[in-house]
Amino acid sequence: MILALAADALQIFFFPLFAEGALSPADDVLDVLVAAVLVHLLGWHWEFLPAFAAELVPGVDLVPFWTIAVLNVYRKWKQITITTEETRDKAQAIEGEYKPS
């Protein structure tokens, strides 16, 4: 999350450096590095592909797409984790009811 926030903050607050959008080498390097590190840290998620594409469009890169993508990945991970824990808890409760005394 910190990496995504930092990348988006760089693109928003240092806008003159990245104003060229897809034509800015600094912006391209930043986006490729952020995408590579996020995939390395979090694994491949489809949310990163539209975020990467949107970051290449001039002006659109002012929207914090990296942060949105990471938040969405975290939301999905949390949802899967909660569902898995609930399923495991229910299975343990059922097993406990049917054990012979």
C-alpha positions as YAML, in Angstrom:
chain: A
units: angstrom
residues:
- id: 1
  name: MET
  ca: [0.00, 0.00, 0.00]
- id: 2
  name: ILE
  ca: [2.85, 2.37, 0.84]
- id: 3
  name: LEU
  ca: [4.44, 1.79, -2.56]
- id: 4
  name: ALA
  ca: [1.18, 2.51, -4.39]
- id: 5
  name: LEU
  ca: [0.57, 5.65, -2.33]
- id: 6
  name: ALA
  ca: [4.13, 6.85, -2.90]
- id: 7
  name: ALA
  ca: [3.95, 6.29, -6.67]
- id: 8
  name: ASP
  ca: [0.62, 8.09, -6.94]
- id: 9
  name: ALA
  ca: [1.88, 10.94, -4.76]
- id: 10
  name: LEU
  ca: [4.95, 11.34, -6.98]
- id: 11
  name: GLN
  ca: [2.79, 11.60, -10.06]
- id: 12
  name: ILE
  ca: [0.32, 14.02, -8.47]
- id: 13
  name: PHE
  ca: [2.62, 16.33, -6.51]
- id: 14
  name: PHE
  ca: [5.46, 16.41, -8.99]
- id: 15
  name: PHE
  ca: [3.10, 16.88, -11.94]
- id: 16
  name: PRO
  ca: [5.47, 19.05, -14.07]
- id: 17
  name: LEU
  ca: [8.01, 16.23, -14.13]
- id: 18
  name: PHE
  ca: [5.40, 13.71, -15.31]
- id: 19
  name: ALA
  ca: [3.13, 16.08, -17.30]
- id: 20
  name: GLU
  ca: [3.89, 14.41, -20.61]
- id: 21
  name: GLY
  ca: [2.05, 11.22, -19.62]
- id: 22
  name: ALA
  ca: [2.93, 8.35, -21.96]
- id: 23
  name: LEU
  ca: [5.74, 10.37, -23.52]
- id: 24
  name: SER
  ca: [7.55, 11.01, -20.24]
- id: 25
  name: PRO
  ca: [10.45, 8.59, -19.72]
- id: 26
  name: ALA
  ca: [10.42, 9.26, -15.96]
- id: 27
  name: ASP
  ca: [6.72, 8.41, -15.79]
- id: 28
  name: ASP
  ca: [7.22, 5.24, -17.83]
- id: 29
  name: VAL
  ca: [10.10, 4.09, -15.64]
- id: 30
  name: LEU
  ca: [8.11, 4.81, -12.48]
- id: 31
  name: ASP
  ca: [5.05, 2.90, -13.75]
- id: 32
  name: VAL
  ca: [7.05, -0.11, -14.93]
- id: 33
  name: LEU
  ca: [8.94, -0.28, -11.63]
- id: 34
  name: VAL
  ca: [5.77, 0.06, -9.56]
- id: 35
  name: ALA
  ca: [4.00, -2.60, -11.62]
- id: 36
  name: ALA
  ca: [6.94, -5.00, -11.31]
- id: 37
  name: VAL
  ca: [7.31, -4.50, -7.57]
- id: 38
  name: LEU
  ca: [3.56, -4.83, -6.93]
- id: 39
  name: VAL
  ca: [3.40, -8.05, -8.93]
- id: 40
  name: HIS
  ca: [6.43, -9.33, -7.03]
- id: 41
  name: LEU
  ca: [4.94, -8.42, -3.63]
- id: 42
  name: LEU
  ca: [1.28, -9.27, -4.22]
- id: 43
  name: GLY
  ca: [1.34, -11.64, -7.18]
- id: 44
  name: TRP
  ca: [-0.39, -11.12, -10.50]
- id: 45
  name: HIS
  ca: [-3.82, -9.51, -10.29]
- id: 46
  name: TRP
  ca: [-5.94, -8.25, -13.18]
- id: 47
  name: GLU
  ca: [-6.44, -4.94, -11.35]
- id: 48
  name: PHE
  ca: [-2.84, -3.99, -12.15]
- id: 49
  name: LEU
  ca: [-3.32, -4.13, -15.93]
- id: 50
  name: PRO
  ca: [-5.92, -1.33, -16.26]
- id: 51
  name: ALA
  ca: [-4.04, 0.69, -13.62]
- id: 52
  name: PHE
  ca: [-0.86, 0.43, -15.69]
- id: 53
  name: ALA
  ca: [-2.67, 1.35, -18.91]
- id: 54
  name: ALA
  ca: [-4.41, 4.32, -17.29]
- id: 55
  name: GLU
  ca: [-1.13, 5.61, -15.90]
- id: 56
  name: LEU
  ca: [0.17, 5.96, -19.46]
- id: 57
  name: VAL
  ca: [-2.59, 8.40, -20.48]
- id: 58
  name: PRO
  ca: [-1.65, 12.07, -20.00]
- id: 59
  name: GLY
  ca: [-3.77, 13.74, -17.33]
- id: 60
  name: VAL
  ca: [-5.45, 10.50, -16.31]
- id: 61
  name: ASP
  ca: [-2.38, 9.55, -14.29]
- id: 62
  name: LEU
  ca: [-3.47, 12.18, -11.75]
- id: 63
  name: VAL
  ca: [-6.06, 9.68, -10.51]
- id: 64
  name: PRO
  ca: [-4.42, 7.37, -7.93]
- id: 65
  name: PHE
  ca: [-4.90, 4.18, -9.94]
- id: 66
  name: TRP
  ca: [-2.09, 2.24, -8.22]
- id: 67
  name: THR
  ca: [-3.66, 2.90, -4.84]
- id: 68
  name: ILE
  ca: [-7.11, 1.92, -6.10]
- id: 69
  name: ALA
  ca: [-5.74, -1.29, -7.60]
- id: 70
  name: VAL
  ca: [-3.94, -2.27, -4.38]
- id: 71
  name: LEU
  ca: [-7.03, -1.46, -2.29]
- id: 72
  name: ASN
  ca: [-9.11, -3.67, -4.57]
- id: 73
  name: VAL
  ca: [-6.59, -6.53, -4.31]
- id: 74
  name: TYR
  ca: [-6.58, -6.17, -0.51]
- id: 75
  name: ARG
  ca: [-10.40, -6.12, -0.41]
- id: 76
  name: LYS
  ca: [-10.60, -9.33, -2.45]
- id: 77
  name: TRP
  ca: [-7.90, -11.00, -0.32]
- id: 78
  name: LYS
  ca: [-9.69, -10.03, 2.90]
- id: 79
  name: GLN
  ca: [-13.01, -11.30, 1.55]
- id: 80
  name: ILE
  ca: [-11.48, -14.66, 0.58]
- id: 81
  name: THR
  ca: [-9.75, -14.95, 3.95]
- id: 82
  name: ILE
  ca: [-12.96, -14.28, 5.90]
- id: 83
  name: THR
  ca: [-14.93, -16.74, 3.75]
- id: 84
  name: THR
  ca: [-12.26, -19.41, 4.22]
- id: 85
  name: GLU
  ca: [-12.19, -18.91, 7.98]
- id: 86
  name: GLU
  ca: [-15.99, -19.08, 8.22]
- id: 87
  name: THR
  ca: [-16.03, -22.28, 6.18]
- id: 88
  name: ARG
  ca: [-13.33, -23.82, 8.37]
- id: 89
  name: ASP
  ca: [-15.15, -22.79, 11.55]
- id: 90
  name: LYS
  ca: [-18.42, -24.29, 10.30]
- id: 91
  name: ALA
  ca: [-16.67, -27.54, 9.35]
- id: 92
  name: GLN
  ca: [-15.09, -27.77, 12.79]
- id: 93
  name: ALA
  ca: [-18.45, -27.12, 14.45]
- id: 94
  name: ILE
  ca: [-20.10, -29.86, 12.40]
- id: 95
  name: GLU
  ca: [-17.30, -32.30, 13.18]
- id: 96
  name: GLY
  ca: [-17.66, -31.48, 16.86]
- id: 97
  name: GLU
  ca: [-21.41, -32.25, 16.80]
- id: 98
  name: TYR
  ca: [-21.00, -35.71, 15.29]
- id: 99
  name: LYS
  ca: [-18.12, -37.03, 17.36]
- id: 100
  name: PRO
  ca: [-19.12, -40.04, 19.43]
- id: 101
  name: SER
  ca: [-18.99, -39.50, 23.19]
...
